[in-house]
C-alpha cells in the first residue's frame, strides 16, 4: 500500500474525558501500529484528571499526535470537532480505555483497498478483563464476531449495532455524505451506521481479533440512557420507517413477547400499519396484543396473502431464538431482506 507524502493514510480519532488511568496504554497501541503513516487526533473533552496533560506529553514525544483541548461538550461534539481536524481520507476510531492490535490498521486498510465499495471496516473484538465480561456482553460479541461479510451485516443491521465503534475505520467521504455524527437521543455510532446503510453503504470486518474492548461499569454504554434498550428500539423504528417499511401497507410482528410489544408500541406511535402478531406459544395464540390478533405460524401465510404490500418483522429476543425463527420463516417461502427482516 502506498505511503502518502503530504497527508497521512489514516487519521485516528480519539476522544477522551477523564481517562488518565488507561490513556497511555490506548495511545501506545495506536502509535505502535505496523502501519506508521498515520496521525492521531486526540480530543480532550474537558478532562479534570490529568488526561489533558498526558496527551500533551504524548504530542511532545511523537509529532503524529495532535491534541484538541475543548471545554466539556459531550461525545458527539468532541467527535465532530476531531473529525473536522482529521486530514486523512480514512478515519479510524479509537477510545482511550481500549487497545488495538499492532496490525489492526494495516489489515483494515488492506480490506478497504481491496473492496472500494465498502463505507467502513471493522474487525473481530475481544472484551477484557475476562472477570468483568458478563454473559450479555459475551453473547453480543459472539453475534457481532459472526458477522464479517457485507451481506451478513446488512441482513442483521436492525438487530443491534453490528460494528464496535472504536474498532472501525471509515471512509471520510461516507461520513461527509451522511452528515457526520448527529444527536438524536440514541447511540451516535448505531445512528451513523444506519444512515450509511440507508444511503447504500456497505460494511465488512477483518475476520480476526484486532481490537480489545475494555469492560467496566463506567463505560458510556452502561452509564448513559442514550444506550438503553429503549433508545436502540427508537433508532431502529426511526430508520425502519424511512427504509424497509416505506410503502408497506401491512406489518406483521413475529413475537408477541416483551420485545415484540415494545417494538409494536413504537411502530404504532409512528403510525405504522401493524396488523397482527405471530407467535409459537399456544398460550398467546388466539389472544390480542395492543388490540391486534395473535396468530400461529401456520396462519402466517394466510395473513400474508390477504394483506396489501406486507412485511414481517421478527422481534424475538430470547437467546438462540433468531436462528430458529429464521428457519421457520424461510420455510414458509418468505425471502429475508425482501419479505421480512430480523429486528431483534
N, C-alpha and C positions, 0 to 999 in steps of 0.2 A: 504494500500500500504506500502510495507516495506521501512524502512529508511536505507540508505547506511551508513556504518561506515567509510569507507576510502575516499569516494568521494561523492559529493552531488548528489541528484537525478537529479537536473536540474541546468544548468548554464544559467543565464540571461545575454544576450549580449546587452550592452547599449552603443552605440557610441554617442558622443556629440561634438558639436563645438558651442561655444558662446551661451549656453542655460542656463545661470545662473538664468534667471528670472523664469524659470519653472522647473529647475532640482530638487529642493528639493521635490516638490510635486510628481514628477515621481519616484524618488528613494524611498521615503517613501511608495508609493503604492506597490512597489515590496517587500521591507523589511517587510511589514506588512501582507504578504500573510499568509493564514491559513496553507499552506504547507511551513514549516520552513526549510526543508532540501534543501537549495539552496545556490548558490553563485551568486554574481553579478560581472561580468567582465565589468567594465566601461572603455571605450577607449576615452581619451581626444584627439581630433584631432586638436591640435594646437590652443586651445581657447585663447582669449585675454581679456575676460570679467570677469575673476574671476571664471569661471566654474571649472578649474583645482583645485583651492584651495578648492572649495566647495566639490568636490569629495574626496579630501584628508581628509577633516574633517569627511565626512561620513565614510571613511575607518577607521579612528581612533576610531569612535564610534561603528562600527559593523564590526567584522573581516570577515564577509561573503562577504564584498565588497572589491574588489581589483581594483586598477587603473593602466592603462597603459597610460603613457604620451608620445604622439607622436608629431612630427612636423606635420604641416598641409599637409596631403597626399590625402585627399578626402575620401568619404564614403566607397568605395569598399575596399581600402587598410585598412581602420580602421576596417571594418567588418572582414576581413580575419585575421588581427592581433589579434583581440579579439577572433575569433573562435579558433585560434591556442592555445590561453591561457585558453580556457574553459576546465574544467576537466570532466564534466558530459556527460553521453551518450545522454542526451536530451538537446537541445539548445532552449531557449525561447528568442524571440526578444522583445526589448522594446526601445522606443525612449524617449529622455529627455524632451519632451514637452507634453507627454501624461499621462494617468492614467490607472492603472489596477485595476479591482475589486479585493477585498481581496480573493475571491475564484477562481480567474481565473486559476492559475496554478494547483490547486488541481483538478479542473474539467477537464482541458485539459489533464493532465497526466492520469486521470482515463479513458478518452476516448482512449488514446494511449495504455494503458494497456489492455483495452477490445478488441481493434482491432489491433493486432500486424502487420497487413499488411499496416497500414497507414504510409506514409512517414512524414506527417505533419498534425497538427491540428490547426484550427483557432477557432474563436468564432464570435458571432454577435457583431457588433460595433455600437457605438453611437457617433456622432460628437458633439462637443461643442466649444465655447459657442453658444447657439441657434441663436443669432443675426448675427453670422458670417457665418452660414451654408447656402449656396446658393442652388438654385434648381438643379444645376448639381451634386453637391455632394450628395444631398438628393436622387436623382434618382439612383446614383451609389450605395449608401448604401442600398436602397430598393432592388435593384437587388442582391447585394452581400449577404445581410442577408437572402435572399430567397434560397440561395444555401448552404445546410448544409450536404447533403449526398455525398458520393464518386461519385455516378452516376451523380448527378446533376452538380457537379463541373467539372467532366470530360466532360460532354456534352457541357458546355459553357466556357471552358478554353480558347478558341480562341476569345471569345467576349471581354474580359477585364481581368485584374488580379483578380482572384476570392478570393484572400486572402489579407487582410490588413497586410502588412509585420510585423509591430511591435506587432501584435496581435497573432503571430504564435508560436507554439512550434514544433520543428523539431527533427527528429532522426539524431544524428550526423553521423551515418553510411550512411545515404542518402546524406548528404552534401558532405561527402568524396567521395562517389560513383560517383557523377556527377561533381566533381571538384570545390566545394565551390563557392564563388562569383566570377563573371567574368566581364570583361569590354568589352562591345560590342557597347556602344553608345546608348543603350536603357535602360529601367528600370531594375536595377540589381535584384530586387525581382521577377518581372514577368519572367525574364530570368531564374532564378533558378527554379521557378515552372514549366516552360515549359520544362526544361531539366529533372527534376524529372518525369514529366508526360511522356516524350518520353522514359524514362528508365523503365516505368511501375509503377511508384509511384502513390499512391492514397492519396487523401486529404478528410478531413471531418471537420465539425465545431461542437462545442458545441452549441446547439440551444438556446443560452441565451446571452444577452448582458453582456460581461465581460471585455470589453475594451472601453476606451473613448479617441477618436481621436481629438486632438486639431486642429481646423481650423484657419489658419492665413495666411496672404499674403506672409510671408517669408518661408512657407513650401516648401521643395525642389520640390514637385510635381507641384508647381506653378512657382518656380524660375529657375529651370534648364531645358534646352532643352532636356535633357535625357528623360523627362516625357511628352514631347509634343505628340500630336496625331500621327504625322508622325513617331515618334520613336516607339510608340506602334505598328503601322502598319508594320514597318520594322521587328520588333521582330516576329510578327505573321507570316509574309511571310517567314522569315528565317526558322522557325520551321515547318510551314505547308509544305514547300518544302522538308524537311527532315523527314516528318512523313506522314500525311494523303494524301499528293499529290504525294508521291513516286509511280512510276509505273502507274500513271494515264495518259492517253493519250488525255483526253479532260476535260476541266474545264468550267463549266457554272457558271456565276456570277449572282445571283438573286439580282437585284438592279442596275439600271443604273444612279443613282444619285451620289452625291458627294462622299459618302463612297465607292460605287462600282467602281467609276472611279479611286479614289486614290489607292484602293487595286489592281485593274487590272493593273495600271501603274507599280506598284512594282512587281507584278507577271510576267508581260511581260518582265520587265528588267532582271528577273532571268531566262528567257527562258521558263516560264510555258506555257503550251498549252491551253491558254484561247481561247474558240471558239465562245462564244455568251453571250449576256446579256439577262436576263429575267426581265420584269417589268410589273406593272399593270397599268401604266399611258398611256392612249391611245395616248397622245402627243409624247411619246417616242417610242412606238411600231412602227416598220417599218423603224426606222431611224438606224443610226450606232453610235457606241461609239468606238473610237480607231480603226476604220476600221472594226469593228465586228458588226454583226446584233443584233438588239434589238427585241426580240420576246415576246409575251404574255404568261401567264401561261398555256393557253390551248395548246400552241405549245411546251411546255416543254418536254412532253414525246416523241414527235416525234423527237426532237433533241436528247433526251436521248437515244432512241433506235437506232439512226443512228450514235452515237458517240462511238468510241472504248474506253473501260475502263473509263467511265465518272465519274465525281464527281461534285456536285453542292455546291457552297459556297453562303450562304445567307448573303448579305452585305448591309442591310438596317438599317440606323442609327436613323430613326425618332422614337420619343417617342411612345412606345406601339406597334411598328411595328413588333418586333421579334415574339411576340405571334401569331399575325395574319399570318405572313409568315410561321411560324412553322405549323400552322393549314392547310394552303394552300398546303404546300409541302407534309406533311404527308398524306393529302387527295389524293395525286397523287400516293400513294403507295410506296414512297421512304422512306428508313429507316435512321433515324438520326444516325450519327456516322459511318454508313457504306456507304450510298449513298450520304449523304450530311452533311454539318457542318455549324453551325452558327458562323460567324466571326465578327459580329457587333450587 
